[in-house]
Amino acid sequence: MNPITYLTQHPEIVLYHALLTLSGVVALGVLLHLLYQRRSSSAIAAWLMFIFLLPYVAFPLYLIIGIRKRKNRYKKESVLPNSAKKPKHTPDTARNMRGNGPLYDAALNARMELFFDASEAYTALMHAIENAKRSIHISIYILKYDTIGKSILGILTKKAKAGVQVKLLIDSLGSASLYLMQYRLKKLRDAGAEVEFFMPIFEMPFRNYINLRNHRKIYIFDDQITLSGGSNISREYFAVPKRKSEWEDIMFLIEGESVESFFEIFASDWYYASKKKLAFNPPEEIKKADIYAQIIPSGPDMQRDTLYETLLGAIYGAKEKIFIITPYFIPNDSLVEALIIARHRGVNVTLVTPKEADHAIVNLVRCSYMRELEEAGVKICLYEKAMLHAKAIIFDEYSAMLGSVNFDNRSLFLNYEVAAFVYSDKIIARMLLWTQMLMENSSVGTNQASDARKVFENLLRILAPQL
């Protein structure tokens, strides 16, 4: 029989071979892109396995969540090109933790306050908004339209009506309900405030990747003080009065040279979302004292993973203790190895994380990593009170990392984040006391598991790069 006639009579064979060929082309295309981005061998293997098993599900998913760095033509611009000319101060303890640009140099600050209590953090935020005279710049991941969200939007509307420059940058996926119901922001916008959504979900599809989100929390007032940390704007984070069910988190206020670093990060994000540049207008005299801080951003818009490199270097440089406080613990192999090596060097390595995180998949995936560290001698503390959402790492007694960064692949390699490495005896002392309180309210050690359960947990590591 003529081959053409045979194929005409059996179209299912043609379809089968066409799909098989398409699968090969898709796999090859993804492989070339993974190699072009210099992804890890584990990430390459995981994606290729997924594509060979479910090619027509995996390929569109790769386009949505598999891309980690943005193309040059879409990268955000620095809007403060002359900031490199401003002299910075670098303490001895920070010299081995520097990034590759002036933004990452340690700056000198006059004041820093820590807020471990949700109601205190809320009071500090509302006080800063009330007392702002010229400008309020806020970047937030989650803004819920609940009692807390309404109160903050209300006072921002009041300040905008009074002539204060109000700029609010909201992540469109983290605050999806507000993004879809923007009529709730009408009063604020009518008062003169500017509101932008970062990477709008339904706009500019070729410019945005739904997997790359702005997870930063930055509040800047009059270009003079900054609030930052892990708290979003909702009832879970800012409780007044505080209830036992509210989440445990940490916020900090800083006044001094580091405010300019936060402003540059905000201004870059703002320009990306609005195409409008901002000018930094600090007070005539910037207050300085003895609190050094390095403000280090990370995100898909940066060529290097400077925050990750700094964190890894700090772990290898620790001599006595490393205390990790994080809600989501899903590290990569390099971080696990660094922590194990630190423990073998005699460093006291302790992880404090929620007994039950707010995402079931996180609870499953993290177990394999915690068991591996526990076997190496790392102390695992599972916080048993409210959901622990705080993000902090203490290295010996000379530095602490605070900010929006979780100890997972998403924060370190996918999201737009910001962290502050702080060098201050007083701040570290307060951090250590707070960490001790967390440990006293934690159970120690992971639960016993069957061999089958351990195999299942280890298998789930394939999900780690996207969590």
Steps between C-alpha positions, in 0.01 A plus 500: 500500500618850421635667819304817432180302456570305817555816703188655354300202617660507846511868612557392861849383404576839347374673812705270722823568315425873482448517876813293557703735281352804670590355842860462388513856366348634823745305716793620290383861517463489877836328539673768292333774706598333827859470381498861380394611847763275662244332724607233748519138394217410738273766349582383148431136589174586677362703211603248235342215695179703532499581128558139392223376729243775432635714214181691421451593864865562584586726207238772564576469870868559426413817310302619803719401794825361361671824402712647779680797347341764282628597157711814481239705316258447786740558788430786736727800491688661784347844545778634722809471278702743710457315828837333447668837556368529855758373751396201703632346819601137524570345843762228528234236567331577168801495272466130422125533438502769233319481170616629164383862510462811715143411588633214709757692705427527870341837584498683831171558680391691807204294612357153464199359681376141498133406529427141601143578604236546229315779680826689561590468132156627400528795739843589360370481143195716570715751692742526207212555254336761723825694539606493135514854362625463142491143368388144571632219279370147567580173322302200620432142395164441670249776574169356616184705510429402862482716813877565496516563126205738512648697789834543323336591168284747690790682661693499171198666336499761775870573451462523121218754541733702727756525219739222597641313201367142537624221275377146557650204310311170539583157361214400271510129587564531874208746518294341224161581656588869527641497147172355369286743705687826459189705565602461864794731425290773336489731803876473543565576134246783494686655794811528281689187598665287233438125513677252272481121479829317445487267198126522432366149447288578193708777344812485285521117495834497320653734755390316811564159645239395752762308698722801572336702777592809700515366856666811649350696789633856497349808669691829450395826665633842395813326366612498862385178667418153369293214637562152361486134596266212437153642573242553230197726549222282639344381825741206529803728525382818675270405788347772718479382768717195449325164522649155551397400148699780336822416322844557652708732284769763521517853362772758539531878469825655381611862475824605332695434182331164432176681415653598165568135418138411572388799292710390203340154510150648526566757228627231263189288558278806466661596170452148370129510587419861408785625272530795738827595667523614860743743660657434839456801730659420837520748788789748486684309771479122506524365852785258567606301804644151533251267330638358176272329250540352153182509291513222242221439248451189292281422205466399136616847394849447643773323306657344807343335804682735738272439796542124466877536469511723808289256700714205396818691587362594842421135579853392409642792698310432825717378788265446796130504415246523221135545599255478209142621551280441198140396422599307187815288505570351158872557428702389203783246522773765539333656804440159658864408446617834644291450816624142545862610455444781752366247752800273440725799570341528843257782422172490692246485215136535602190518282179652641199448275123451552382161616232532232552749217200656328561302179459121512743440213771693689451276803561194284793623291699650790509174702771336290732798546435527874567129555827525306617793713382337821708191420804731466441648845299812415240587764146514357252710703135487395315806629169393652315827555357713220623476142863619497537724195819681608814488286834551673843339522759574769870436432712476818446824692605748235232497230137420430304477176146641505246568228251331271719202408393145584758220514378344178567494128208730418631786712863454407461442126153596375335782696599863523621523862700726728711420806692708751822366652529690828815551709416627850564345840171633639295369207667159509443476877128567454484250216663231715251557786209474258644184344536346845131572565406326176710197591340477845160474330610234254523123495840362407556247222302363210241226534586136438409382151478167323739411218217540251426849631867597471514378142190708421652808668824459308305467174330832571837677477429517128252778586750701703627734222151651461404526869 
